[in-house]
Amino acid sequence: METFAEGAAASRPEPVWRRLARELERPERRPWIALGVFLFAAAVRLWFNFVVHPPGKFVFSDMSVYDLRARNLLAGTLGPWDSFTPRGYPALLALIYALGGDEMRNVAVVQALLGACVSALTYGIGVRMLSSSALALAAALLASAHLPLVLYGGLLLSEIPFAFFLLLSLYLFLRRGWPAWLGGCLAFSAAILIRPNLLPTLPLVTLWAGWGKGARGWMQALTLLLLTGASAAVVSWQNSRLLGEPTFLATNGGLNFYLAFREVRGVEYVEDGALHRIVPIPNLVRYREMERVKEPFWRQGHYYARGLASLREDPRRLLRSLDHLKEGMGLGVQDFWPGWREKAELLRGYGRPFFYAGILPGLLYFPWLLRRRRSEALLVSAFLVSASLTLGFFLGDPRMRVPFDPLFLLLSLAAFDALARRLRLRQTR
């Protein structure tokens, strides 16, 4: 016989939040949720890029270099210095400039939409990584409001396009079927052309694709190698023609590697009366001596060799990588370059709280995920290898970490979810 209490409980209306949570978990709702995330993030970024921080008002330093490289591509006037900068972002800018009209306005729109896609992709990846669609939505909304991801969309810098192609490749790799895999390979190749420091991820993703998955898995792995290798070979061939000698992808990695382990404020190079100078922020804080070098910055092999020679000369310099990691995680002296003049204090105070709430929980929880050998966790770890190597060996900078922040957010939410589940289980027992 049903008791009065049981009957009252059965007739009590279900709380709205519980019904909403159940609706969020329905698979047919997920495309609409992703669209909602995209529209919300796009609105935030379009407002920021047009009203608060238009990209055209902040073109200097690295930004003016990207602008110059893009115009050289359009005009067909590439020279040796164009091999110093990774080719992907200038190529994207050149494509936007070719549309005509107000160039910087077009950049503002494209980067706002790419940034909105980053948030939607965070949701898509979260659906596969986390225990619920609601948690994935929370991660996507946090990514939508993540201050550096908003800020860098309003600058002529590569953070947002790189984050887009990085997350798009990860999302497509997690899906099944050849069309998704081919799309993931193309997105991964584009990400490498924007920032070649993603290359260490390539062999790890290749192993993830093929290991234990039979002939089809190894075919997918081979496809990834071929498509990525083909795109890298095209740019390498073009750079070799520009320099008149064999070289690899356009990248400033050699000089950054050298400066990461050298006790100098920066380097200077004079060519035809023009002074070229690189002064990284960590070196600016620590050292006073400027070094005048005899080789142009684009001789990346030369500077890699000199960096390795510095480490052989004093292997203790390798310990500096730990300080680079500290800087890259936002716990050092560096801010999110080039800053935000009107909100300098807000941006300066953002790094540490984000590390403790949005990065550290995920780092602590990650070994447990790997121990369970979850396929998604293994793939995410392959991408995070690139982030850690970049920060440790190439002048750790919070700006270099920003494209990977959505992955850290997902891992941290997974950590908080696991903790909440354990606490509920203990209460039940």
SVG drawing of the C-alpha trace seen along z (x, -y; Angstrom):
<svg xmlns="http://www.w3.org/2000/svg" viewBox="-2 -53 83 58">
<polyline fill="none" stroke="black" stroke-width="0.4" points="0.0,0.0 1.3,-3.5 1.8,-5.7 0.7,-9.3 4.3,-10.6 5.1,-8.5 2.0,-9.8 2.8,-13.4 6.4,-12.9 5.0,-11.4 2.7,-14.4 5.3,-17.0 6.4,-18.8 9.9,-18.1 12.3,-21.1 12.9,-23.2 16.7,-22.8 16.3,-19.0 14.1,-19.1 16.5,-21.5 19.5,-19.2 17.6,-16.3 16.9,-18.3 20.6,-19.2 21.5,-15.5 19.3,-14.6 21.5,-14.0 19.2,-15.8 19.6,-19.0 23.4,-19.1 23.6,-20.8 21.3,-23.6 23.3,-24.0 26.5,-24.3 24.8,-26.9 23.7,-28.8 27.3,-28.8 28.6,-30.0 26.1,-32.9 26.8,-34.0 30.6,-33.8 30.3,-35.6 28.3,-38.4 30.8,-38.9 33.7,-39.0 32.1,-41.1 31.3,-43.7 34.9,-43.6 36.5,-43.7 34.4,-46.6 33.7,-48.7 36.3,-48.0 39.5,-46.8 39.5,-47.1 42.5,-45.2 43.4,-48.1 44.3,-50.4 46.9,-48.1 49.3,-47.2 52.9,-47.2 55.7,-44.8 54.8,-41.2 51.5,-42.5 53.1,-44.8 55.4,-41.9 52.4,-39.7 50.8,-42.5 54.0,-43.0 54.3,-39.3 50.7,-39.1 51.2,-42.1 54.4,-40.5 52.4,-37.4 49.7,-39.4 52.3,-41.4 54.5,-38.3 57.5,-40.1 58.6,-37.5 62.2,-37.6 64.5,-35.8 62.9,-37.6 59.5,-36.1 61.0,-32.7 61.5,-33.8 57.8,-34.0 55.5,-30.9 53.6,-31.1 50.1,-30.1 48.8,-33.3 50.2,-35.7 48.5,-33.5 45.2,-33.8 45.6,-37.6 46.5,-37.8 43.3,-35.9 41.3,-38.3 43.0,-41.3 42.2,-39.9 38.5,-40.2 38.8,-44.0 37.0,-46.7 38.0,-47.6 40.8,-45.1 41.0,-45.5 37.2,-45.4 37.3,-42.1 40.0,-40.8 37.8,-41.7 34.9,-39.8 36.8,-36.7 38.7,-36.4 35.5,-37.0 33.8,-34.1 36.9,-31.8 36.9,-32.6 33.2,-31.8 34.0,-28.4 36.6,-27.8 33.9,-28.0 31.5,-25.7 34.3,-23.2 35.0,-23.2 31.5,-22.1 31.8,-19.4 35.0,-18.0 33.5,-18.3 30.6,-16.1 33.1,-13.3 35.4,-14.0 33.1,-14.8 30.3,-12.9 27.5,-15.1 26.4,-17.7 25.8,-20.2 29.4,-20.1 30.5,-20.5 28.2,-23.5 29.8,-25.0 33.2,-24.5 32.1,-26.2 30.6,-29.2 33.8,-29.6 35.8,-29.5 33.4,-32.1 34.2,-34.5 37.8,-33.6 39.5,-37.0 42.7,-36.1 40.6,-34.3 38.5,-37.4 41.5,-39.8 43.6,-38.1 40.8,-38.1 41.1,-41.9 44.8,-41.8 46.7,-40.9 48.1,-37.8 47.9,-34.1 46.4,-32.9 42.8,-32.6 43.3,-31.0 45.7,-28.5 43.3,-27.7 40.5,-27.2 42.4,-24.7 43.9,-23.0 40.5,-22.3 38.9,-21.5 41.5,-18.8 41.0,-17.3 37.2,-17.4 37.3,-15.7 39.9,-13.1 37.5,-12.1 34.7,-11.5 34.4,-8.3 34.6,-7.9 37.0,-8.8 35.4,-12.2 36.0,-13.4 39.5,-12.0 40.5,-13.7 39.0,-17.0 41.0,-16.6 44.2,-16.0 43.7,-19.1 42.9,-21.2 46.0,-19.7 48.2,-20.7 46.8,-24.2 47.5,-24.5 51.2,-23.4 51.6,-26.0 50.4,-28.7 52.5,-27.4 55.1,-24.7 55.6,-24.0 52.6,-21.7 54.9,-19.3 55.9,-17.2 52.2,-16.2 52.3,-14.6 54.1,-11.3 51.9,-10.9 48.6,-11.4 49.9,-9.0 50.5,-6.3 47.1,-7.1 45.4,-6.6 47.1,-3.3 47.9,-1.5 45.6,1.4 43.1,0.4 44.1,2.7 44.7,1.9 42.2,-0.9 43.8,-2.7 47.3,-2.5 45.8,-3.7 44.4,-6.8 47.8,-7.3 49.6,-7.1 47.1,-9.6 47.8,-12.1 51.6,-11.8 51.2,-12.2 48.9,-15.3 50.8,-17.0 54.1,-16.2 52.8,-17.5 51.8,-20.9 55.1,-21.2 57.0,-20.2 55.3,-22.9 56.3,-25.7 59.8,-24.3 60.3,-24.2 59.2,-27.8 61.5,-28.9 64.4,-27.0 63.9,-29.0 63.8,-32.3 67.0,-31.5 68.9,-29.6 69.6,-26.8 67.7,-23.8 65.6,-24.8 62.4,-23.7 59.1,-25.3 59.0,-29.1 59.5,-29.5 61.3,-31.8 62.0,-28.8 65.7,-28.8 66.2,-32.3 63.7,-31.7 65.4,-28.5 68.8,-30.3 67.5,-33.2 65.7,-30.9 69.1,-29.6 71.4,-32.6 72.1,-35.3 71.5,-38.3 68.8,-41.0 68.2,-40.4 69.9,-40.2 70.5,-42.8 71.4,-42.3 72.2,-45.1 71.5,-44.6 71.9,-47.3 71.7,-50.0 68.5,-48.6 68.6,-47.4 66.6,-44.2 66.1,-43.6 64.5,-40.9 64.1,-41.5 62.0,-38.8 60.2,-39.9 61.8,-37.3 65.3,-38.4 64.3,-42.0 63.6,-41.6 66.7,-39.5 69.6,-40.8 71.2,-44.1 73.6,-43.0 72.4,-43.3 74.2,-40.9 75.1,-42.0 74.9,-38.9 76.4,-38.3 73.8,-35.9 70.3,-37.0 67.5,-35.8 66.0,-33.6 69.1,-31.3 67.2,-29.0 69.6,-26.1 72.5,-28.4 70.6,-29.5 69.4,-26.0 73.1,-25.0 74.1,-27.9 71.4,-27.1 72.5,-23.5 76.1,-24.7 75.0,-26.9 73.4,-23.8 76.5,-21.7 78.6,-24.5 76.6,-24.6 73.9,-21.8 72.5,-23.6 70.9,-26.1 68.4,-23.3 66.9,-23.9 65.7,-27.3 62.9,-25.3 61.2,-25.0 61.1,-28.8 59.8,-29.0 57.0,-26.7 56.2,-28.9 56.1,-31.9 53.9,-30.2 51.4,-29.1 50.9,-32.8 52.8,-32.5 55.8,-34.6 56.6,-38.3 55.0,-38.3 51.5,-39.5 49.4,-38.6 51.5,-40.5 50.9,-43.1 48.4,-43.9 45.2,-45.9 45.9,-49.5 42.4,-50.4 42.1,-47.3 45.7,-46.7 45.0,-45.7 42.2,-43.4 44.4,-41.5 47.4,-41.5 45.4,-40.0 43.7,-37.3 46.6,-34.9 47.1,-33.5 43.4,-32.9 42.9,-31.2 45.9,-28.9 44.6,-27.8 41.0,-27.3 41.3,-26.5 44.6,-24.7 45.9,-23.2 42.9,-20.9 43.1,-19.5 46.9,-18.9 46.4,-17.0 43.5,-15.0 45.1,-14.2 47.3,-11.2 44.2,-9.5 42.6,-9.8 45.7,-8.4 45.8,-5.5 42.3,-4.6 43.6,-4.7 40.7,-6.7 41.1,-7.3 40.1,-10.9 42.6,-11.6 45.4,-10.0 44.6,-12.2 44.4,-15.4 47.7,-14.5 49.3,-14.3 48.2,-17.9 49.3,-19.1 52.8,-17.8 53.2,-20.5 52.1,-23.1 54.6,-22.0 57.6,-21.7 56.9,-25.2 56.7,-26.7 59.7,-24.9 62.2,-25.3 61.0,-28.4 60.7,-31.3 57.7,-30.4 55.0,-33.0 51.3,-32.9 50.4,-34.0 51.8,-30.8 49.5,-28.8 46.3,-30.6 45.2,-28.4 45.4,-25.3 43.3,-26.9 40.0,-25.3 41.6,-21.8 42.8,-22.8 39.3,-24.1 37.8,-20.8 40.3,-18.8 39.7,-21.0 35.9,-20.6 36.4,-16.9 38.4,-17.1 35.7,-19.0 33.0,-16.7 35.0,-13.6 35.5,-15.2 31.8,-16.0 30.9,-12.5 33.2,-11.1 31.8,-13.3 28.2,-12.3 29.2,-8.7 30.7,-9.1 27.5,-10.8 25.4,-8.0 27.5,-5.4"/>
</svg>
